[in-house]
Structures are given as structure tokens and as C-alpha cells.
Amino acid sequence: MCENKLTKSLFNESKLANIKVKNRFVRSATWENMTTEDGHLTKELYNIYEDLSKNEVGLIITGYGNIVKEEQPNPGMMGIYDDSFINEYKKLTSIVHSYDSKIIMQLAYGGTKTKFNLGDRIIYAPSEVPERSTNVLGKAMTKDEINYIVNDFAKAGKRVKDSGFDGVEIHGAHTYLINQFLSPYYNRRTDEYGGSLENRMRFLIEIYYKMREMVGEDFPIFVKLTATEFFDGGLTFEETKLICKKLESIGINGIEISGNVHGKAKLMVGQVFDGLELKKEGYFLEYAKIISNIVNIPIITVGGFKELDNIAKVFNETNISYFGLSRPLLAEPNLIKRWKDGDTKPAKCVRCSKCRTPEGNYCTIFNKCTF
Ligand SMILES: Cc1cc2nc3c(=O)[nH]c(=O)nc-3n(C[C@H](O)[C@H](O)[C@H](O)COP(=O)(O)O)c2cc1C
């Protein structure tokens, strides 16, 4: 066990909403690209989740799951669009729980952010505004289509609960559909879903209320948000602060603060953005810090963490409660156990972001073994 005074408390048990988490480390949502074609689990996926939980990851957030069958924004992503998934997720959650790790499922509606299967899928958007990096144009949603997606997010949330997950995370970041509704750049609607921030939040809030109605008061619901869109006319941090306050007031149990990718910039994974090379620890830390001071629900920060001492310092000096890691755990699934056991060298991950491959997403440098 690591004896460093600063880091010790990172390994203490805490409660995230009503979830007992054995430490402060979260595997942030990571799409593995390893399901069957229709989103069902494979042996490789069971092995990956078992490996993470065996190696002391306190809370695992699954890769994003698609809530409606016809909208799969990327290949190999987990499905949760009908009840046929429940039994296999029960198996997954019980594997993770057998190691005293916890697991929540991330739910997403994709949209125009990817170029996958453009001809085959219906691609909804708040308005007909091409996505800045893919140039893909979606169909502006009618009120009926909005209701359909709101209901299907909620139904998927209920399946998540019925599958034994400890909670659910709504993906409201990374320019996927919910993020686009929040954004004044992508949302040009003139009805009750567009215009003022209150109107732009309506879609997310309706999803939350409908899901809450279906999962009950005690089931934790989290949201992942983009801190700011980093371009003129996009969602600003001032607006995100107001969104967080609103989410807290309606009963959201915690918020994960992330960022966006636009054009050639790959800010989410810390590559060059407007000439600024982001090699620093904690790409969105400054934003998460501020939000953690204005709300009283747990804040998870994600993006660019690889040094234990730095994480411990942030943990001790701010109100941020949990630390999300994605690529470092692809490179070293045993990272948290290694740190806990006293080998506190930084994560090996070199942030090359070459982990997305056509045969599955894994670390092509340090962990080529894909089970
Ligand atoms: C291969 C890969 C898949 C990802 N899949 C998702 C996903 O399904 N949902 C999501 O919200 N973020 C996803 N992300 C983003 C991560 O959760 C995280 O926000 C980002 O990688 C920055 O954290 P890191 O520096 O620890 O990698 C993915 C990242 C990678 C590298």
C-alpha cells in the first residue's frame, strides 16, 4: 500500500451519490469497438472489464451505448436499445461487482459527429448545421422526434438499472446530440428548444426527468458535459456553469467535465489546439475546479491525467471528487493497482491517441494484447 501521505486518501472509500467507491479513480467512458455488429457483448469485452475491476479501478464507466438501434454513431459500440441486452449486462455487472468495483453505463445519441454509416442511419440534429469537423448534416428534429429520443433515453436508463449497473451517465459532451442542443452554434431553433439557454437545456432536462421517472429517486444519474466549445458562437463556460447549477437543482447526482474536438483540433484527447500543444496534466481542470466550487454535487474531472502526485495534489487542494482516466488505462489496465501497491511512476501512456484502430480500440504501444 502506498504510504505517501498526500496520496493516501485517494485510495479511501467514498460515496458517489449512493455508490460506495473504493477509491477516487474512474475509468472514463471508452468505446472499445469490440461488440458484435449489433452491439452485443463479446468475450473480449468481458475480459477487459474484468481486468479493470481486478486491478482496483473504483468506478468504471462503460463505452457509450446507443439508445436506439438505427443510430449507431460508431462501429463496435455497446447497444442498450432493447431488452435483449439485459441478461448479458447482468453478467458484466456481476463480474465487476465480484471485485468490489462499481460500474455505470454511459448512454448516447450520436448524430453528426462521426462519418460512420452515413447512408444507413437516421441522423438527427437540433438544426441543419454541418458538424464542424465531419461536415455531416443532420435532420432538424420535429417535436415528435424529440419525444421519441427523450423516451428512448429514459427506457435505456431503465434497462441500465435492470441490468444491475450502479448508475447511468448521460453523454452531454463531445458534440453529440445533447451537446448540440446546448450549443447556440448548432442549435438555431426558434421553438421552445432553441434560443435562450433555458430553451437549449430543455432537451437534456426532459431526458433527465423522463429517466428519473422510470428509474426512481435512488438510482444515480450523472451527466458528462463539455466545459466550453472553445470557438466564437459556441457554448461558453459561463453557460456551462449555469447548466451545472440547473442540473444540480433538478437532482442530477454528479457531473463529469470534459471538452470538445473541432476541426483539426483534438482537444478532448489533448492534441494541438489553435497552436497550443496541450501536454499538461488535466486539460479541463481549471473548469472542473470552478464548477466544483459552485455546485454541491460531485465533480469528476477527465482528460490528460497521468501523474499520481499531481492527482493527489488536485484532490487535496480543490473540491473535485473523482478523477477520470481513459487512455492511461488502455495502456496499463493495472495502473491503479500499481499506484496503490506503491509503484507511483507516472502512467506510461504517451497520449499519442493511436488507440482507435479498425480491429478495436486498444493501446498500440504498451498493451497490444486485446485478449
Ligand atoms: C478510444 C477512446 C474511446 C472513447 N470513447 C468515449 C466514449 O464512449 N464516451 C465518452 O464520453 N468519451 C470517450 N472517450 C473520451 C475519454 O472518456 C476521455 O474523455 C478522453 O480520452 C480524455 O481522457 P484521457 O486523457 O484520460 O484519455 C474516448 C477516448 C478514447 C481514447
Ligand as a Chemical Component Dictionary entry (heavy atoms), coordinates in Angstrom:
data_LIG
# 
_chem_comp.id                   LIG 
_chem_comp.type                 NON-POLYMER 
_chem_comp.pdbx_formal_charge   0 
_chem_comp.three_letter_code    LIG 
# 
loop_
_chem_comp_atom.comp_id 
_chem_comp_atom.atom_id 
_chem_comp_atom.alt_atom_id 
_chem_comp_atom.type_symbol 
_chem_comp_atom.charge 
_chem_comp_atom.model_Cartn_x 
_chem_comp_atom.model_Cartn_y 
_chem_comp_atom.model_Cartn_z 
_chem_comp_atom.pdbx_ordinal 
LIG C1  C1  C 0 -10.540 5.020  -27.663 1  
LIG C2  C2  C 0 -11.351 6.077  -26.961 2  
LIG C3  C3  C 0 -12.731 5.917  -26.851 3  
LIG C4  C4  C 0 -13.500 6.866  -26.176 4  
LIG N1  N1  N 0 -14.843 6.669  -26.029 5  
LIG C5  C5  C 0 -15.576 7.551  -25.330 6  
LIG C6  C6  C 0 -16.963 7.311  -25.084 7  
LIG O1  O1  O 0 -17.537 6.274  -25.458 8  
LIG N2  N2  N 0 -17.645 8.261  -24.401 9  
LIG C7  C7  C 0 -17.046 9.404  -23.925 10 
LIG O2  O2  O 0 -17.710 10.226 -23.297 11 
LIG N3  N3  N 0 -15.743 9.643  -24.115 12 
LIG C8  C8  C 0 -14.999 8.732  -24.781 13 
LIG N4  N4  N 0 -13.657 8.950  -24.915 14 
LIG C9  C9  C 0 -13.037 10.105 -24.247 15 
LIG C10 C10 C 0 -12.487 9.709  -22.864 16 
LIG O3  O3  O 0 -13.532 9.336  -21.970 17 
LIG C11 C11 C 0 -11.725 10.887 -22.227 18 
LIG O4  O4  O 0 -12.647 11.954 -22.025 19 
LIG C12 C12 C 0 -10.535 11.359 -23.076 20 
LIG O5  O5  O 0 -9.850  10.268 -23.661 21 
LIG C13 C13 C 0 -9.531  12.145 -22.251 22 
LIG O6  O6  O 0 -9.068  11.385 -21.149 23 
LIG P1  P1  P 0 -7.583  10.690 -21.120 24 
LIG O7  O7  O 0 -6.570  11.790 -21.287 25 
LIG O8  O8  O 0 -7.501  10.043 -19.751 26 
LIG O9  O9  O 0 -7.544  9.716  -22.235 27 
LIG C14 C14 C 0 -12.863 8.007  -25.597 28 
LIG C15 C15 C 0 -11.477 8.156  -25.716 29 
LIG C16 C16 C 0 -10.728 7.218  -26.371 30 
LIG C17 C17 C 0 -9.231  7.400  -26.439 31 
# 
loop_
_chem_comp_bond.comp_id 
_chem_comp_bond.atom_id_1 
_chem_comp_bond.atom_id_2 
_chem_comp_bond.value_order 
_chem_comp_bond.pdbx_ordinal 
LIG C1  C2  SING 1  
LIG C2  C3  SING 2  
LIG C2  C16 DOUB 3  
LIG C3  C4  DOUB 4  
LIG C4  N1  SING 5  
LIG C4  C14 SING 6  
LIG N1  C5  DOUB 7  
LIG C5  C6  SING 8  
LIG C5  C8  SING 9  
LIG C6  O1  DOUB 10 
LIG C6  N2  SING 11 
LIG N2  C7  SING 12 
LIG C7  O2  DOUB 13 
LIG C7  N3  SING 14 
LIG N3  C8  DOUB 15 
LIG C8  N4  SING 16 
LIG N4  C9  SING 17 
LIG N4  C14 SING 18 
LIG C9  C10 SING 19 
LIG C10 O3  SING 20 
LIG C10 C11 SING 21 
LIG C11 O4  SING 22 
LIG C11 C12 SING 23 
LIG C12 O5  SING 24 
LIG C12 C13 SING 25 
LIG C13 O6  SING 26 
LIG O6  P1  SING 27 
LIG P1  O7  DOUB 28 
LIG P1  O8  SING 29 
LIG P1  O9  SING 30 
LIG C14 C15 DOUB 31 
LIG C15 C16 SING 32 
LIG C16 C17 SING 33 
# 
